[in-house]
Amino acid sequence: MNYPTSLRAILIAGSTCTALGSIGCGSGVSVELASSTPVTVATTAPKGIVMGGQLPAVGVTLQLYQAGTTGYGSAATPLGPTVQSNAAGNFNLPSYTCTSGSQLYLVGTGGQPVPATPSSRALTNNNLALMVGLGTCGGADLNTFINLNELTTVATVWALSPFMKGIANIGTDPTNTAGLAAAFAAINEIVTTSTGKVPGPALPAGATLPIAEINTLGDILGQCINSAGGVAGDSSNCGNLFSLAPNAAGTVPTDTITAVMNIAQSPGRNVAALNRLGSNSPLFQPLLGANSPPNDWAIAITYSGGGLNAPSSIATDATGSVWITNKGNSSVTKLDNTGAAISGASGFTSGGINIPSAIAVDTSGNAWVANFGNSTVTKLTSTGTSGSVFAGNGLNNPGSIAIDGSGNIWVGNTGSGTVSAFTNSGDALGGSPFSGAGTNAPVSIAISPN
């Protein structure tokens, strides 16, 4: 039998695991991170250029934002006054102060994406909206040249869409600031923010991007950006895009960032029609063919290595590292929150791992693995290099695993229709195994918060 040997991280909204670093994904327990006292950091003001395709965009209004931390899609904080790009598309942001550990992004709106020529006037586009995620306050990406274009917009919106409600509404719950930071880090896997080109410098060795799909999205966006704008239904380039990119409630967008946000959050809608909006003179290459649309507009980074072989379940730990069970070679793979392999070429195999079916990570970073093949549970240390095996206690072809707030391990047994429970030390919990109440070949398990 041939097994797939890679993992795909889907960067779209609406799923529990939207980026490698999202806390609480998989069949493990969500980890609540301790908050820290905010500290303001004075930083060097960045500079860059705004591009509409291959042309500089003039008079674009630029605003730097700090992402919110009071809830998903919470209001972002504008940092400093706005500035405009000059006749060459260049800009210098004013000095600003940000909160230590916060995530920053830059938005450009309006302006003239097409300059005047001897035979025509410059085009002003009030629907133009471009953005780029810049990462952590005080980070390296804020001290380098910034290229704001269609590809940085696509990369930023797709990575941040689970945290996004609009241009000025990108934020996270206070307990998941690590997840938001990981989503910002994913931007640098997709695009190089200093050049506006794909792929990004953080893309791990062996990982692959759907470059033609990303370029096609950038080209679709560019047809509206490099125009005089429009509204849904007016047959203009912007109007056509807006008509095909409503939100879930059916409201059509009036700017290009909102349009691509709606596409990212509903990637299966109007796929073929959107694909046909691409140009015969593409802004970015290679492209998908006009008659070769993707199945949807999800952007999936495919990761390999670390022993991946027929992956069967996934969980994340408090550092954002990802743990994956592999049925194909009876191992566990660990990737860091950028997708780089931490485990070796054969994965982690300590503790009697045998056709693993499920995994969960406790608050100490230990990975607990349900072994379908030999009816055991393995406890791997946070490094994955050593493990303990637990048997008995009614284990019978376990197919699911979860951890409660007290650190107890709960395992669903597909072979016997029971649930086994262990303390964090591996001892049987009183009354285990549990049965009845209609339990029959359980395939998944979750813990009530109460």
N, C-alpha and C positions, 0 to 999 in steps of 0.2 A: 504494500500500500504506500502511495506517495503522500507525504504530509506537507502542509505549508510550513515554511520555516521563517516567517516574518510576522511582525506585529504592526497594525495600522492604527495610528492615532488620528481620529477624525476631529477636525477643528470646525465644529458647527455647534449651534446652540441646541438645547432641548434634550441632550443626553446627559447622564450622570457623569460620564468620564469624557470630557471634551478636550482635555489637553493632558499631557503626561503628568503634569504636576498637580492636578486638581485633587485636593484633599477629600478623602471619604469615598473614592471610587472603588468599584469592584465588590467583592463579597466580604470585605473586611468591615471594620468599625470605623466610623468617622472619628478623627482626632481633633480635639479642640485645642487650638494653639493659645498660649498665654499672650496677652496683649502687653505692649511696652509703652512707656511714657513718650509721647511725641516730642521730638527735638527738631527745631528748625535748622536748616542747613543753607548757608549762602553759597551759591554756585556760580561758576563761570557761565556767562550768557552764550548760548550756542549760536551758530550761524549756518546758513545753507542756501538752497535754491528751490524754487517751486517750478515744476515742469508739468506741462500738459502734453503727454506723449514725448515728442522729441523737441518741443518748443518751450522756451521759458514763458511763464505766466506772470503778467505784469499787474501790479496793483492788487494782489491777493491779500486779504486781511488775515493776519496770523495771530492765533491765540494759543498760549501754552496752558495746559490744564493739569491738575493733580487729581487722580482718580479718587472717587469717594470710598468711604469705608463704613457707611451706615446701613448698607443693604445692597442687594443686587440691583444694578441699574441706578444707584443713588447718585445725587447731584455731584458733579465734579467741581473742583474749585479753580477758577481762573487765576493764573499766576502772572502778575505784572500786566501792564497795558498792552494793547494790540499794536502791531506794526504792519507795514505793507511791503510787499516785494517791490524792488525797483525795476527800472527799464530792462535790466538783464535777468529779472526773476530772482535776484539775490535778496537776502534779508539778514539782519542782525537782530536777534531778540534782545530786549532790555534785560537788565539784571533782575533777579527774582529770588525768592526764598521758598524752599519746599520743606516738607516734613520728612525727617529721616525715615527711610524704609518705604515711603510712598512711591506710587507708580505715576509716571508722567507721560503725557502725549501731546502732540502738536496738531492743530487743525488750521487749515487755510480755506477761506470762503470768498466767493465773488472774484472780481478782477477781470483781466483781459487775457484769455488763453491764446489768442491768435493776434499777433502784432499787425499794425497797419503796413500796407505796401503801397507802392505808387499807384496801383489800380484799385485799391480797396481800403476801407477803414478797418481799424482794429475791432475785434469782436468782444463785447462785454457779456459775461455770462454770470448772472446772479444765482444760477442753480449750481455753480461749481462748488464742490466741497471735497477736499482731500485731507488725509491725515496720516500720521506715522506715530507708532508707539515707541517711546524712547527709554523705557525701563525705569530702574530705581533711581530715586533722587540721589544725585551725586555720582551716578554711574558713568562708565566710560562713554556710552552712546550720547551723552549730553555734552561731551567735550570734543566731539568730532564733527565733521561737516555733515549736514543733514540734507538728504534729497527727498523732497516731498512730491510724489507722483502717483499715478494710478496703481502701480504695483505695491508701493508701500501702503496704500489705502486698502487694497485687497488683503494683503498679509495682516494688517492690523485689525481690520474688521473681522476677518474669519477667526483670528486667534482670540479676540476679545468679545465676540458676539454673545457668549453665555453671560457676560457681565454687563451687557450694553442695552440701553433703551433709546439712545439717541446721541447726537454729537456731544452734548454737555452732560450726559447721564451715563457714565461708565463707572462702576463701583462694585464692591463686594461686601458680604457680611463680615463683621469684625473677626469672626472665627476662621475665615478663609482667606486671609491676606496672602498666605503662601500660595494658594491656588491662583490668585490674581497675578502674583509675581511670576509664577510658572507660565501663565498664559502670555504675559509680556515677553518672557524669555523665548517663547515659541516663535514670536515675530522674527527674531534673528535667525531662526532656522529656515524661514521661508524667503526672506529678503535681506539684502545688505542695505541698511538704512543710509549709509554714506554715499551710495551710488544709485540706489533705486532699482537694483537688478536682482534677479533670482539666480541661484539660491542664496541663502544667508550664510554668514561665516560660522554660525553655531550648529549647522547641520552635521550630525555625527557621521563618521566614516561608515559607509555601508548603508546609510539611510538614503531614501530616494523621495523626490517630490514629483507631483504631476505638473511639470513645468508648462506643458502646452495648455493645460486647463487654466493655470494661473495667468499665463499670458493672454489667453482668450478673455478671461474676466477683465483683465486690465484693458484690453482693446475695446471690449463692450463699453466699459466705463468711459474710456477715452473718446468715444464717438460723441458722447454728451458733453464731456469736459471741454473739448475743442470745438465748441459751437457757440451760438448766441443764446443757448438755453431753450426753454419751452415748458409746456405743461402737458399733463396726460391728455391724450386725445387730439393733440394738434398736429400729429404726423411728423413732428420734428424729431431729431435724434434723441433729445432728452425726453420728449413726450412719449416716444415709443418705449424707452427704458422704463419710465415711471409707470406706464400702463401695465407693464409686465411684472412689476415688482411691488405690488401692494403688501401691506402687512397682514397678519392673520385676521384682522378685523375688516380687511378690504380697503383700508385707507391708502391712497396712493401717495408716494413721496413727492417732495418738491426740491430735494437736493440729492446729490450723488452719493454721499455717505449713507443717508437713510435708505436709499435704493439698494445699495450693496449689503447693508445690514439686514434688510428684509429678505434678500436672496440667501444670505448666509443662514438666517434663522428658519427659512423654509426652502431648503436647497432642492427639493423635488418639484417645485412649481414652475411651469412655463419654461422648462429646460431647453427644448428644441427651438422655441421662438426666441428666447434670449440669445441662444447661440448664433442665430441668423442675424443678429444686430452687429456682428463683427464686420470689420472693413475689408474691402478688396485690397487696400493698401495698409496692411497691419502696422500698428505702432510698435508691437513687440512680437518677436518670433522665437521659437516655432509656435504655431497656433493649432487648435483643433480645426478640422475641416468644417465648412459651413453646413455640410450634411452629415457631420459625424459628431453629434452632441454627446456629452458624457451621460451616464445614467442619472446623475444629479450633480449639484454644484458643491458638494462637500469636498473639502481639501483634506486629503489623507496623506500623512507622512508615513512611509513604510520603513520600519526599522528591522534590522536583521542582526544576527550575532548573539553572543551571550548564551548560546545553547538553545535558542528558540526552535521548537519542533512540535508542530500540532498544538499550539497553545490552547488551553481549555478554560482558564479563569484568570482574573487579574485583581490586584489590590494595590493601594498606595500607602506609604508610611508617612510619618510626620515631616520628613525631610523632602517629600515629593518624589522619592524614588518609587519605581514601579516594580512589583513582583508578579511574575507570570508562571503558572504551572504548565508543564509540557507533557502531554500524553505520549507524544511520539518517541521520546527518549527517557521518560520517567525522571524528569529533572525540574528544577526551578530556575528561571532566569530573573536577574535583577538588573534594571536599567536605571540610570540616574534621571533627573527630571528634564534633561535635554534629549534622552533616548540613547545616550552612550552606555555600552554594556559594562556592568560591574562584574558580573559572573563570567567565568571562562567559557571557552568554546563548547564545552559539554554541559554548561549550567551547573547548579549546585545539586549534589546527589546524596548528601549526608542524611542520616536518619532513616534509611530504609524507604525512600520515596519510590512508589510503585504505581504507575498509571494514575498520577494525581488528578483529582477532579475539581478541587476548589481550594481557595487560599484566603486567609484573613491575617491582618497584622495587628498586634496588640500595642498598647501605649508605650511599651518598652522597646518597640521595634522588632520584636520576634515575629517571624512568619510561621503561621500554623497551616499545615497542609493536610487535606483529607485525601487518603490514598485508597482509591477505588480498588486497585489491583490486589492488595493484600489485607484489606480491612483494618488499616491502622491510621493513626494520626502522627504526623511528624512536626516537631517544634524546631525550627531553624533559628539560630541566633541572628542578630541584626546584620552580621557580616556574611551570613550564609555558609560559612566554612565548617560549621559543626551543627549537629542536630541530635535530638532525642526522639525515640519512637515509642508510642503508646498503643497498646492493644487491649483487647477485651472490652469490658464495659458495654457490651452489646453492639460494638462496631460491626457493621455488615454492609460491605460495598458502599461506604459513605460517598455521598454525592454533593454535599454542601456543608458550609461551615460559617460560623459567625461568632463574634465575641461581645459579651455584654459589658455594661459599665463597671462591673466588679472584676472584670478580667476573666470570667468563666468562659469556657469554650463549648459551643453548642454545635452538634454535628447531626445532619439528617442522613439516615441510613436507607438507601434505596432498596437494599436487599431484604430488610425485615420490617419496613414500615415503622421504624422507631426513631427516637431522638436520643443520642447519647450526650452527656454533659460532663465536662472535666473542669477541675480547678486549674488555675494558671500553672500549677506545679505538675499537672498531669494526673492527679488523683480523681477517681470517680466522684461526681457530685451526688449528694444524698438523694436516693430515689431513682437515679439513672440506671438503666435506660428508661425513657418514658414512651408510653404508647397510648392508643385509644384516641378518642375525639376525632375519628375518621382518618387518622394518619395512615397513609398508604403510599409507599415508594416515593418519599419526599425528594424533590429535585432542587429546592432552594430553601433558604432559611434567613430570617431577619429578626432583629431584636427590637422590641417595643421600647421607646424612651421612658416609659413609665413603669 
